[in-house]
Amino acid sequence: MQNKKNLFTDAMSEALVQSMQKDKNVVILGEGVTDVKGIFNTTNLALKKFGPNRVIETPVSENAVTGIQLGMSLLGKKPILMHARVDFSLLGFDQLLNNAAKWHYMFGGTMNVPIVIRLIIGRGWGQGPQHSQSLESVFSHFPGLKVVVPSTASDCKGLMAASIFDKNPVVFIEHRWLHYYSSNYKKNLYKINLNESIDVKKKGKDLTILSSSIMLIESLKSAKILKKYGIDIEVLDLRVLRPLNLNKLYSSLRKTKKFIFVDNGWKTFGVGAEIFANILEKNIKLKNVPSRLACKNYPTPSSPHLSRDYYVTIKDICDEVCKCLAIKKDIKYKIQKECEDIMSKVPHDLPNLNFKGPF
């Protein structure tokens, strides 16, 4: 089947529609799913094709709606619940963490909860401390949940299809900026194995960077800049946080011997801490002290002036690579200038000049 190049948002829309065509029990529900904006235009086509009986607008009552989703799944449906902000899902934690995540275990494997919860993370236009957190490490802590964090349109479509038809609850986390990035993907419905946590997005020999979601995009941009100066970075995409399979990371580290993890969220008790603990337990020998880049350890700011220094940038990544590889000062200066020139052309709270929102 011929590949097509299209947006992340189109890939999500196609995964939903094609899954609904394949199985009449797949339904979508949530706040804003029938809105004209259609959650970054990901639910509009499904609504047009299947109507309000399968694309269901819900009241602003997150705990109740999560309970409804759980009940639907126990009656044979495959419901996909949409939260336009990850922060809203916190109100449904009792249903998700105390019930859905435990149901399979509590009943000796005789019952399954095939639900997907789509959550939007990330920054932009003053979203602030209650509307733009990156909480993937929180969900990853709980047994019984699977946690997916795609970074490309191709991965988005394949991982969403796999999530919909998985027998376990899946938390599917999307950075709002990613919806307007494009990549090649297959037109037909396909699945990506949720046990394959890591995908090698760029091969290299000098140092390994592991990241996910929007930070994967920033890592690839950084690697492209560094390549001009003879620095060859291997970039790995941590697209599934739970179940966590780090075999590809271990193979990469045995080759490069140097490691940086770039996180979407906070450093303290973050995803990077779990990755580092696994590396230590595997006794992987590195030539550098492994490094973590993450958001500053305070709530997400609304102010543009404060948020400018809050998030990890391509300059931060390149600076850390130069530090790890002991790059000469004159080369490091040139790299810094190139990063600054690139960053100056786009407002820091936009992914690119083509981004139209909504947030």
ZAMAR-554771 format. One line per field, with one value per residue: x, z, y of N, C-alpha, C in turn; residue in one letter; residue number from 0. Coordinates in steps of 0.2 Angstrom, whole numbers, plus 2048, in hexadecimal, padded with zeros to 3 digits. Layout:
n.px	X,...
n.pz	Z,...
n.py	Y,...
ca.px	X,...
ca.pz	Z,...
ca.py	Y,...
c.px	X,...
c.pz	Z,...
c.py	Y,...
residuo	A,...
num	NUM,...
% end
This chain:
n.px	804,803,80C,807,80A,806,7FD,7FF,7F3,7EA,7EE,7EA,7DC,7D9,7DD,7D3,7C7,7C8,7CA,7BD,7B6,7BA,7B6,7A6,7A4,7AD,7AE,7AD,7AF,7AD,7B2,7AF,7B0,7A7,7A8,7AB,7B8,7BD,7C7,7D5,7D1,7D0,7C5,7BB,7B8,7B5,7A9,7A1,7A0,79A,791,788,786,790,79B,79C,797,79B,796,79E,7A6,7B1,7B5,7A9,7A7,7B2,7AF,7A3,7A9,7B1,7A6,7A0,7AA,7AA,79E,7A1,7A4,7B1,7B7,7BD,7C3,7C4,7CE,7D1,7DB,7E9,7E8,7DB,7D7,7DB,7D1,7CA,7D1,7CE,7C5,7CD,7D9,7D7,7CD,7CB,7D9,7DC,7D2,7D4,7DD,7D7,7CD,7D2,7D7,7CC,7C4,7C5,7CA,7C8,7CC,7D0,7D9,7DA,7E6,7EB,7FA,806,80D,809,804,801,7FB,7FD,7FE,7F4,7EF,7F8,802,80E,80B,80F,817,810,805,80C,810,807,802,7F9,7F5,7F9,804,805,80F,810,81A,81A,811,80F,812,808,7FC,7FD,800,7F4,7EA,7EE,7ED,7DF,7DA,7DF,7DE,7E0,7DF,7E4,7EE,7EF,7FA,7FB,805,800,806,80B,801,801,80D,814,816,81A,80F,806,7F7,7ED,7E5,7F0,7FA,805,810,80D,816,823,82C,835,83B,847,84B,855,865,875,886,88D,887,878,868,859,847,836,826,823,830,838,837,83E,84B,84F,850,85A,864,866,86C,878,87E,883,88F,897,893,88B,87C,872,861,854,843,838,82A,820,81C,818,814,825,833,843,84D,852,858,862,86A,86E,875,880,887,88A,88D,88A,87E,86F,85F,850,843,831,82A,82C,83C,83E,839,836,833,840,847,843,848,856,858,855,860,86B,868,86A,877,87E,88C,892,89A,898,890,880,873,865,859,84C,83C,83B,83B,82E,81C,814,816,80C,80F,817,825,82A,828,830,83D,83A,837,840,84B,852,85E,862,863,86D,877,879,87D,88A,890,891,899,8A4,8A7,8B0,8B2,8B1,8A9,89E,899,895,88B,882,87E,878,86D,866,863,85A,850,84C,844,837,829,82B,820,81A,81A,81E,81D,812,809,7F8,7F0,7E1,7E4
n.pz	800,7FC,803,80C,80E,81B,828,839,840,836,835,842,840,836,83B,845,83E,835,83E,844,839,837,843,84B,858,85C,863,865,872,87C,882,877,86B,861,85D,852,850,853,85B,857,84A,84A,84C,844,837,83B,842,837,82F,838,841,850,858,859,85B,868,871,881,892,89C,8A7,8AD,8B5,8B6,8A8,8A5,8AC,8A5,899,89D,8A1,895,88E,895,891,884,87B,872,878,875,87D,87E,884,884,88A,894,8A1,8A5,8A6,8B3,8BB,8B9,8BF,8C9,8C3,8B8,8BD,8C9,8C5,8B6,8B3,8BB,8B9,8B1,8B9,8C5,8C3,8BF,8B2,8AA,8A6,89B,897,88A,887,881,885,87F,881,882,882,886,881,87D,878,885,88D,89A,8AC,8AE,8A3,89A,89E,89E,8A1,8A0,8A7,8B3,8AF,8AB,8B6,8BB,8BC,8B0,8A7,897,88F,882,878,86A,85D,84F,840,83A,844,84D,846,845,852,859,853,857,865,866,864,86D,87C,888,893,88B,88C,882,87D,876,870,86E,864,85A,851,846,83F,832,82A,821,81F,81F,815,817,826,833,840,84D,857,868,871,86C,871,86E,85F,853,84D,847,842,84A,850,85A,866,870,86F,878,877,877,86F,86D,870,869,85C,85E,862,856,84D,854,852,844,843,84A,842,837,83C,83D,848,84D,851,859,858,862,863,870,870,877,887,891,88F,893,889,887,87F,872,876,87E,875,86D,876,87A,86E,86C,879,87F,886,886,88D,888,88F,88F,89A,8AB,8B4,8C1,8C8,8BB,8AA,8A6,8B1,8B3,8A8,8AA,8B5,8B0,8A7,8B0,8B7,8AD,8AC,8A2,89B,89A,892,896,8A2,8A3,89D,8A1,899,89D,8A1,8AB,8BD,8C2,8C2,8B2,8A9,8A5,8A0,892,893,89E,89A,88F,894,899,893,88A,87D,86C,86D,87A,879,870,876,881,87B,876,881,887,87D,87D,874,86B,86F,865,85B,862,865,858,855,85F,85B,84F,853,85B,851,849,853,855,84A,84C,856,868,86D,864,858,84B,83D,835,83E,843,84D,855,867
n.py	7FA,80B,818,827,839,842,84C,84B,84C,848,83B,836,838,82F,823,822,822,817,80C,80D,809,7FC,7F6,7F6,7F9,802,812,824,830,83F,84F,85C,854,855,862,870,871,865,85E,862,85F,851,849,84D,847,83A,83D,842,836,82C,832,839,82E,826,82E,837,845,84B,84F,85C,854,84B,840,838,836,82E,823,81F,81B,810,808,806,7FF,7F3,7EE,7EA,7F4,7FE,80B,81B,828,839,846,857,85D,857,859,85A,84C,849,84A,83E,834,82A,821,81D,818,811,808,805,802,7F7,7EE,7E2,7DA,7D9,7D1,7C5,7C4,7C1,7CB,7D9,7EA,7F3,801,812,821,830,83D,84E,856,863,874,885,895,89B,891,88C,887,87D,878,873,869,85B,84C,83F,836,834,82C,821,81A,811,800,7F6,800,805,810,81C,826,82E,835,838,839,82D,823,827,823,815,811,816,80E,801,803,805,7F8,7F1,7E7,7ED,7FB,80A,818,826,832,842,84F,85F,867,85E,85A,861,85E,854,844,835,828,818,816,80D,804,800,7F8,7FC,7F3,7F4,7F0,7F3,7FF,808,811,813,822,829,824,823,826,82D,831,82D,833,832,835,83B,83E,850,853,84A,84F,85B,856,84F,85A,861,857,858,864,863,859,860,864,859,851,842,83D,831,82E,82A,825,825,81E,816,816,80D,7FD,7FC,7FA,7F9,7F4,7F8,804,800,7F9,804,80C,804,805,813,818,824,82F,838,83D,844,84C,84F,853,857,856,850,840,83C,836,833,830,823,81D,81E,817,80A,808,808,7FD,7F3,7F4,7FB,802,812,820,82D,837,833,83E,849,852,85E,865,874,873,878,87D,87E,88D,89B,8A7,8AE,8B3,8AC,89E,89D,899,88D,881,873,876,876,87C,879,86B,86A,870,868,85C,861,863,856,84F,856,861,86D,87E,888,881,87E,88B,88F,885,889,896,893,88C,896,89F,897,896,8A3,8A6,8A1,8A3,89F,898,892,884,884,890,88D,888,887,885,87E,881
ca.px	800,807,80C,805,80D,800,7FE,7FE,7EC,7E7,7EF,7E5,7D5,7D8,7DD,7CC,7C1,7C9,7C8,7B6,7B3,7BB,7B2,7A1,7A4,7B2,7AA,7B1,7AB,7B1,7B0,7B1,7B1,7A3,7A9,7AD,7C0,7BE,7CD,7DA,7CE,7D1,7BF,7B6,7B7,7B1,7A2,79D,79E,797,78C,789,785,797,79F,798,799,79A,797,7A5,7A6,7B6,7B4,7A3,7A7,7B7,7AB,79F,7AD,7B2,7A0,79F,7AF,7A8,799,7A3,7A7,7B8,7B6,7C3,7C1,7C8,7CF,7D4,7E1,7EA,7E6,7D4,7D7,7DC,7CA,7C7,7D6,7CB,7C2,7D2,7DF,7D4,7C8,7CD,7E0,7DC,7CD,7D6,7E0,7D2,7C8,7D6,7D8,7C6,7C1,7C9,7C7,7CB,7CB,7D6,7D7,7DF,7E7,7EF,7FF,80A,80C,807,7FF,7FF,7F6,7FE,7FF,7EE,7ED,7FE,807,810,80A,80F,81A,80B,801,810,812,802,801,7F3,7F5,7FE,805,808,811,812,81D,81A,80A,80F,811,801,7F7,7FE,7FF,7ED,7E7,7F0,7EA,7D7,7D8,7E3,7DA,7E1,7DE,7EA,7EE,7F2,7FC,7FD,807,7FC,80A,80C,7FB,803,813,812,81A,818,80C,801,7F0,7E9,7E6,7F5,7FB,80C,810,80E,81C,829,82C,83A,83C,84D,849,85B,86B,87B,88B,891,883,871,862,852,842,830,821,826,837,83B,838,844,851,850,852,861,869,867,870,87E,881,887,895,89A,890,886,878,86D,85B,84F,83C,834,823,81C,820,816,81A,82C,838,849,852,855,85C,868,86F,871,87A,886,88B,88C,890,888,877,86B,858,84D,83C,82C,828,831,841,83D,835,833,835,847,84A,842,84D,85D,858,856,867,86F,866,86C,87E,880,892,892,8A0,896,88B,87A,870,85E,856,845,839,83D,837,828,817,815,815,808,813,81C,82B,82C,828,836,842,837,838,846,84C,857,864,863,865,874,87C,87B,881,890,893,892,89E,8AA,8A8,8B4,8AE,8AF,8A4,898,896,892,885,87D,87C,873,867,863,861,854,84B,84A,83F,831,828,82C,81A,817,81E,820,819,80C,804,7F2,7EC,7E0,7E8
ca.pz	800,7FB,809,80A,813,81E,82E,83F,841,831,837,847,83E,832,840,849,839,832,843,845,833,839,849,84C,85F,85E,864,868,876,880,882,871,865,85C,85C,84B,850,853,85E,852,844,84A,84D,83F,832,83E,843,831,82D,83D,845,857,85C,85A,85D,86D,875,888,896,8A0,8AD,8AB,8B9,8B3,8A1,8A5,8AF,8A0,895,8A0,8A1,88E,88C,898,88D,87D,876,872,878,874,881,87C,889,880,88E,898,8A8,8A6,8A8,8BA,8BF,8B8,8C1,8CD,8BE,8B4,8C1,8CE,8C2,8B0,8B3,8C0,8B8,8AF,8BE,8CB,8C1,8BD,8AB,8A7,8A3,898,896,884,886,87F,887,87C,885,87E,886,883,882,878,879,88C,890,8A1,8B0,8AF,89C,895,8A1,89B,8A7,89E,8AC,8B8,8AD,8AA,8BC,8BD,8B8,8AD,8A2,892,88D,87B,876,863,85B,848,83D,838,84B,850,843,847,85A,85B,851,85C,86C,866,864,873,881,88E,893,889,88C,87C,87E,870,871,869,85E,855,84D,83F,83C,82D,828,81D,822,81A,814,81A,82D,835,847,850,85D,86E,875,869,874,86B,858,851,848,843,844,84B,853,85F,86C,86F,872,878,878,874,86E,869,871,864,857,860,861,84F,84B,857,84F,83D,843,84C,83C,833,83F,83E,84E,84A,856,858,85C,863,865,876,86E,87B,88E,895,891,891,886,886,87B,86D,879,881,86F,86B,87B,879,868,86D,87F,882,887,888,88D,888,891,88E,8A0,8B0,8B5,8C7,8C7,8B4,8A6,8A5,8B7,8B2,8A3,8AC,8BA,8AC,8A5,8B6,8B9,8A8,8AC,89C,89C,896,892,899,8A7,89F,89E,8A0,898,89E,8A3,8B2,8C2,8C5,8BE,8AC,8AA,8A0,89D,88C,895,8A2,896,88A,897,89D,88F,887,876,868,86F,880,877,86D,87C,885,877,875,888,887,878,87E,86E,86B,870,85F,858,866,864,851,856,863,857,84A,857,85C,84A,848,858,854,845,84E,85D,86C,86F,85E,856,845,83B,832,843,843,853,85B,86C
ca.py	800,811,81D,82E,83D,846,84F,847,84D,844,834,834,837,829,81D,821,820,810,808,80D,805,7F5,7F3,7FA,7FA,808,818,829,834,843,856,85F,850,857,869,871,870,85E,85C,862,85C,84A,846,84F,842,834,83F,842,82F,828,835,83A,828,823,834,839,84A,849,855,85D,850,846,83A,835,834,829,81D,81D,818,80A,804,804,7FA,7EC,7EB,7E8,7F9,800,812,820,82E,83F,84C,85C,85E,851,85C,858,845,848,849,837,82F,825,81C,81A,815,80D,804,803,7FF,7F2,7E9,7DB,7D7,7D8,7CB,7BF,7C4,7BF,7D1,7DE,7F1,7F6,809,816,828,835,843,853,85A,868,87B,889,89B,89C,88C,88C,881,879,876,871,865,855,847,838,832,832,826,81B,817,80D,7FA,7F6,805,806,817,81D,82D,82E,83C,839,837,825,820,829,81F,80E,810,816,808,7FC,805,804,7F1,7EE,7E5,7F0,803,80E,820,828,838,845,856,863,86A,859,859,865,85B,84F,83F,830,822,814,818,808,803,7FC,7F9,7FC,7EF,7F8,7ED,7F6,805,80D,811,817,827,82B,820,827,823,831,832,82B,837,82F,83A,839,844,856,854,846,853,860,852,84E,861,862,852,85A,86A,860,855,864,865,853,84D,83D,83B,82C,831,824,827,821,81F,813,816,807,7F9,7FF,7F6,7FD,7F0,7FC,809,7FD,7F8,80A,80E,800,808,81A,819,82A,82F,83E,83C,84A,84B,854,856,859,851,84C,83B,83C,830,832,82C,81C,81A,81E,811,804,808,806,7F6,7EF,7F5,7FE,806,818,824,833,837,835,845,84A,859,85E,86C,877,870,87C,87D,881,894,89E,8AD,8AD,8B4,8A6,898,89D,896,888,87B,871,879,873,87F,876,865,86A,872,862,858,863,861,84E,84D,85B,865,873,884,88C,87E,87F,891,88F,882,88D,89B,890,88A,89C,8A1,893,897,8AA,8A7,89E,8A5,899,895,88E,87F,887,896,88A,886,88B,884,881,87E
c.px	804,806,80A,808,807,802,7FC,7F6,7E8,7E8,7EB,7DE,7D4,7D8,7D6,7C7,7C2,7C8,7C1,7B3,7B4,7B7,7AD,7A0,7A9,7AE,7AF,7AD,7B0,7AF,7B3,7B2,7AD,7A3,7AC,7B4,7C2,7C5,7D3,7D8,7D0,7CA,7B9,7B3,7B3,7AA,79E,79B,79A,792,78D,788,78B,79C,79B,79A,797,79A,79D,7A5,7AA,7B6,7AF,7A4,7AC,7B3,7A6,7A3,7AF,7AC,79F,7A4,7AD,7A2,79A,7A5,7AE,7B8,7BD,7C1,7C6,7C8,7D3,7DB,7E2,7E8,7DF,7D3,7D8,7D6,7C7,7CC,7D3,7C8,7C8,7D7,7DC,7CF,7CB,7D4,7E0,7D7,7CF,7DA,7DC,7CE,7CC,7D7,7D2,7C3,7C6,7C6,7CB,7C9,7D1,7D4,7DD,7DF,7EC,7F3,802,808,809,802,7FC,7FA,7F7,7FE,7FA,7EC,7F3,803,808,810,80B,812,815,807,806,812,80D,802,7FA,7F1,7FA,7FE,809,809,814,816,81C,813,80A,80E,80A,7FC,7F7,7FD,7F8,7E9,7E8,7ED,7E2,7D6,7DC,7DD,7DA,7E0,7E5,7E9,7F2,7F4,7FF,7FF,803,800,80B,807,7FD,80A,810,818,817,814,807,7FA,7EB,7EA,7EB,7F6,803,80C,812,814,823,829,830,83A,842,84B,84F,861,871,880,88E,88D,87B,86D,85C,84D,83C,82C,825,82E,83B,83C,83E,84A,853,853,859,866,86B,86C,877,882,885,88E,899,898,88A,882,873,867,856,848,839,82D,81E,820,81E,812,820,831,83D,84F,856,85A,863,86D,872,877,881,88A,88E,88F,88F,881,874,863,855,845,838,829,82D,836,840,838,832,835,83C,84A,849,847,854,85D,859,85D,86B,86E,869,874,881,886,892,898,89E,891,885,876,869,85C,84E,842,83B,838,832,822,817,812,810,80B,818,824,82E,82C,82D,83C,840,838,83E,846,851,85E,867,866,86C,879,87E,87F,889,894,895,898,8A4,8AC,8AB,8B0,8AC,8A9,89E,895,892,88B,880,87A,877,86D,863,860,85A,84E,848,844,838,82F,828,826,817,81C,822,81B,813,807,7FE,7EE,7E6,7E4,7E3
c.pz	800,801,807,810,815,825,834,841,83C,833,83D,844,83A,836,843,844,837,838,845,83F,834,83E,84B,854,861,85E,867,86C,87A,87E,87B,86B,860,85A,855,84B,850,856,859,84B,844,84A,848,83A,835,840,83D,82F,831,841,84C,85B,85D,85C,861,871,87C,88C,899,8A7,8AC,8AE,8B6,8AC,8A1,8A7,8A9,89B,897,8A0,89A,88C,88F,895,886,879,877,872,878,878,880,882,885,884,893,89F,8AA,8A8,8AF,8BE,8BE,8BB,8C5,8C8,8BA,8B8,8C6,8CB,8BC,8B0,8B7,8BE,8B6,8B4,8C4,8C9,8BE,8B6,8A7,8A4,8A0,897,890,883,884,881,884,880,881,884,883,883,87C,87A,880,88F,898,8A5,8B1,8A8,898,899,89D,8A0,8A5,8A3,8B1,8B5,8AC,8B0,8BE,8B9,8B6,8A8,89D,890,887,87A,86F,862,853,846,83C,83F,84E,84D,846,84E,85C,859,856,863,86C,867,869,878,888,88E,890,889,886,87C,878,872,86B,863,858,850,846,83D,837,82C,824,821,81D,81B,818,822,82F,83D,848,856,863,873,872,86B,870,863,857,84B,844,846,845,84F,859,866,86B,873,872,87A,875,873,86A,86A,86C,85E,858,860,85A,84C,84D,853,848,83E,845,846,838,836,841,844,84C,850,854,85C,85C,866,86A,875,873,882,892,890,88F,88F,883,882,876,870,87B,87B,86D,870,87B,873,86A,873,883,881,889,888,88D,889,88F,894,8A5,8B2,8BB,8C7,8C0,8B1,8A6,8AB,8B6,8AD,8A6,8B1,8B6,8A9,8AA,8B7,8B4,8A8,8A6,89D,897,897,895,89E,8A3,8A2,89D,89F,899,8A0,8AA,8B7,8C6,8C0,8B8,8AC,8A4,89C,897,88F,89A,89E,891,88D,89A,899,88C,880,872,86A,876,87E,874,872,880,881,877,87C,889,883,879,878,86F,86C,86A,85B,85C,865,85D,852,85A,85F,852,84D,859,856,848,84C,857,84F,846,855,862,86E,869,85B,84F,842,837,837,843,849,851,861,871
c.py	806,815,824,833,842,848,84A,846,848,83C,831,833,831,823,81C,81F,819,80B,807,809,7FE,7F2,7F8,7FC,800,80E,81D,82D,839,84B,859,85B,852,85F,86A,870,869,85B,85C,85F,854,846,848,84A,83C,836,83F,83B,82B,82B,835,834,825,828,838,83F,849,850,856,85A,84A,840,835,832,82E,822,81A,819,811,805,801,7FE,7F3,7E9,7EA,7ED,7FA,808,816,826,833,844,851,85E,858,853,85A,851,844,847,842,832,829,81F,819,816,810,807,801,7FF,7F9,7EC,7E2,7D7,7D5,7D2,7C5,7BE,7C2,7C5,7D6,7E5,7F4,7FD,80C,81D,82C,83B,848,856,85F,86F,87E,88F,89B,897,88B,886,87C,876,874,86D,85E,850,840,833,830,82C,820,817,811,806,7F9,7FB,804,80E,818,824,82E,835,83D,837,82F,821,821,824,818,80C,811,810,802,7FD,803,7FD,7ED,7EC,7E9,7F8,806,815,822,830,83C,84C,85A,866,864,858,85D,863,855,84A,839,82A,81F,816,813,807,7FE,7FD,7F9,7F8,7F4,7F6,7F0,7FD,80A,80C,815,81B,829,827,825,823,826,831,830,831,833,834,837,83F,84A,856,84F,84B,858,85C,851,855,862,85D,855,860,867,85C,859,865,85E,84F,849,83A,836,82E,82B,827,822,822,81B,813,810,803,7FC,7FA,7FA,7FA,7F4,802,806,7FB,7FE,80D,80A,802,80F,81C,820,82B,835,83C,843,849,850,857,858,854,84D,847,83A,836,82E,82F,825,819,819,818,80A,803,806,7FF,7F1,7F0,7F7,803,80C,81C,82B,832,838,83B,845,851,859,865,86E,874,875,87B,880,888,896,8A3,8AB,8AE,8AE,89F,898,899,88F,881,87A,874,875,876,87B,86F,865,86C,86C,85D,85A,862,85A,84C,852,85E,86B,879,888,888,87E,886,892,88B,886,893,899,88E,891,89F,89E,895,89E,8AB,8A4,8A0,89E,895,892,889,881,88C,893,888,88A,88A,87F,87E,87A
residuo	M,Q,N,K,K,N,L,F,T,D,A,M,S,E,A,L,V,Q,S,M,Q,K,D,K,N,V,V,I,L,G,E,G,V,T,D,V,K,G,I,F,N,T,T,N,L,A,L,K,K,F,G,P,N,R,V,I,E,T,P,V,S,E,N,A,V,T,G,I,Q,L,G,M,S,L,L,G,K,K,P,I,L,M,H,A,R,V,D,F,S,L,L,G,F,D,Q,L,L,N,N,A,A,K,W,H,Y,M,F,G,G,T,M,N,V,P,I,V,I,R,L,I,I,G,R,G,W,G,Q,G,P,Q,H,S,Q,S,L,E,S,V,F,S,H,F,P,G,L,K,V,V,V,P,S,T,A,S,D,C,K,G,L,M,A,A,S,I,F,D,K,N,P,V,V,F,I,E,H,R,W,L,H,Y,Y,S,S,N,Y,K,K,N,L,Y,K,I,N,L,N,E,S,I,D,V,K,K,K,G,K,D,L,T,I,L,S,S,S,I,M,L,I,E,S,L,K,S,A,K,I,L,K,K,Y,G,I,D,I,E,V,L,D,L,R,V,L,R,P,L,N,L,N,K,L,Y,S,S,L,R,K,T,K,K,F,I,F,V,D,N,G,W,K,T,F,G,V,G,A,E,I,F,A,N,I,L,E,K,N,I,K,L,K,N,V,P,S,R,L,A,C,K,N,Y,P,T,P,S,S,P,H,L,S,R,D,Y,Y,V,T,I,K,D,I,C,D,E,V,C,K,C,L,A,I,K,K,D,I,K,Y,K,I,Q,K,E,C,E,D,I,M,S,K,V,P,H,D,L,P,N,L,N,F,K,G,P,F
num	0,1,2,3,4,5,6,7,8,9,10,11,12,13,14,15,16,17,18,19,20,21,22,23,24,25,26,27,28,29,30,31,32,33,34,35,36,37,38,39,40,41,42,43,44,45,46,47,48,49,50,51,52,53,54,55,56,57,58,59,60,61,62,63,64,65,66,67,68,69,70,71,72,73,74,75,76,77,78,79,80,81,82,83,84,85,86,87,88,89,90,91,92,93,94,95,96,97,98,99,100,101,102,103,104,105,106,107,108,109,110,111,112,113,114,115,116,117,118,119,120,121,122,123,124,125,126,127,128,129,130,131,132,133,134,135,136,137,138,139,140,141,142,143,144,145,146,147,148,149,150,151,152,153,154,155,156,157,158,159,160,161,162,163,164,165,166,167,168,169,170,171,172,173,174,175,176,177,178,179,180,181,182,183,184,185,186,187,188,189,190,191,192,193,194,195,196,197,198,199,200,201,202,203,204,205,206,207,208,209,210,211,212,213,214,215,216,217,218,219,220,221,222,223,224,225,226,227,228,229,230,231,232,233,234,235,236,237,238,239,240,241,242,243,244,245,246,247,248,249,250,251,252,253,254,255,256,257,258,259,260,261,262,263,264,265,266,267,268,269,270,271,272,273,274,275,276,277,278,279,280,281,282,283,284,285,286,287,288,289,290,291,292,293,294,295,296,297,298,299,300,301,302,303,304,305,306,307,308,309,310,311,312,313,314,315,316,317,318,319,320,321,322,323,324,325,326,327,328,329,330,331,332,333,334,335,336,337,338,339,340,341,342,343,344,345,346,347,348,349,350,351,352,353,354,355,356,357,358
% end
